[in-house]
Amino acid sequence: MSAAEWPNGLREAWHPIAYLAEIGARPFKTRLMDRPLVLFRSNDAVVVLEDRCPHRNAPLSAGRIINGEIECPYHGWRFGREGACNHIAGAEVADGARATALPVQVRDGLVWARLTLDHQALPSLPTEVFDPRFDSFWWRLPSSRAAIGDAIENLLDPIHAYFLHPGLVRRSRAPQPVDVDFTAEAHACTARYAEPADSLTWLQRLTEGKRTDSWGRYSPPTIVQIAFEDAKGINASIVVVFSPVARDETRPYACFSTRRGVLPAWLKRAFIIAFHRRVLAQDLAMLRQQADVHAQFGGPVYKIGPLDLFGPAIWAGINGRPVAPHHRHLRLKGPG
């Protein structure tokens, strides 16, 4: 799939393509919307280039970094900031010798890039990511086999938890009424859930205390926040920025934040990862199966159900279409 074939909402947006900590002394190889990229440090900056030398199309990621420039492994051409060729072994630099560079910004510990040259602003992340009242950490996860729309909806969908995560995210498959207020606005869609304590697992009740509400928010095209509240406000938050690596490959950049209290940050981090590792494995297995079915049938064909609150908004967001503002109240009944 070429860049032009990707939905406008994704093609024109900024996306995280690496953690800053991942960019070291060697070239860092990745992809964004099927385009091979190479990242490297040039003194105090991060450079993002297409992963091919303009000379004979050798992969720059197979080369090495010399004095803040990336050297092609085939003929030794070297490229620096903005893709400029600064050195050709044994000759003068040729006119127009330049590798294709992408716009890049570094913020919140992430390296962001985009495929277009439009001057669109970098998206703002929820404040809990950098609020000093919270202990926050990025869980460095690899990319996985999943279409980006499916990955986003999976995190926001409340119903699948009864089937994929019984005993972990939901206490059981027993019916539990949940009141939902869903609000769609131009900049975000939010579903707020008021659920009885009986629907929570013992582990959730032990770690969260008295949860009053939880909510999920989708900010187009690729940012999701899940939050849990008690009487004092937000107690815990999960922010995920989904990056489209390829048509059926997505990398989540996930930040977990918990309100500071008695427990030390390192202990909470260890507990959070241990708990969510199993949930994540179950979700990723289902997303892989979805991707396999898409491949077998030549793409997805979806039927909108009465409880698909976020699906239409997600598909609008990744396609760069506005979401019509509206509000909906409903009561979910757990599957019985």
Number of C-alpha atoms within 10 A of each C-alpha: 10 8 16 9 9 18 16 16 18 23 21 21 22 24 28 24 26 23 17 17 9 15 16 12 12 17 22 19 21 17 18 23 23 17 15 17 23 21 25 26 23 17 11 7 13 17 26 29 26 22 25 19 27 18 13 10 12 16 19 30 26 18 18 18 21 14 10 20 23 30 25 25 16 15 13 17 23 28 27 25 21 16 21 17 23 16 18 17 10 7 7 9 16 11 7 9 19 20 24 16 19 19 17 21 18 16 13 13 12 18 23 24 21 23 20 14 9 10 8 11 8 16 15 10 17 14 10 23 21 15 12 11 12 21 21 23 16 19 15 14 10 9 16 17 22 26 21 25 19 18 21 24 20 19 18 22 16 19 16 16 21 20 13 16 18 16 17 19 21 24 20 20 16 14 13 20 15 17 15 19 16 20 17 20 15 13 13 18 23 23 23 20 20 16 19 14 15 12 22 19 16 14 14 17 14 10 12 15 12 13 21 18 17 20 19 23 21 25 21 26 29 25 23 25 23 20 21 20 18 15 10 7 13 19 19 21 24 20 24 23 20 23 25 27 25 21 16 22 21 24 25 25 22 20 19 24 27 24 19 16 10 6 9 10 18 11 9 18 19 10 12 16 14 11 14 13 11 13 17 14 11 14 18 17 14 16 21 17 13 19 19 16 13 15 12 10 9 9 12 14 8 7 7 10 8 6 13 15 21 22 20 12 24 24 19 18 25 21 18 18 16 13 19 11 12 11 13 11 12 11 15 17 13 17 14 7
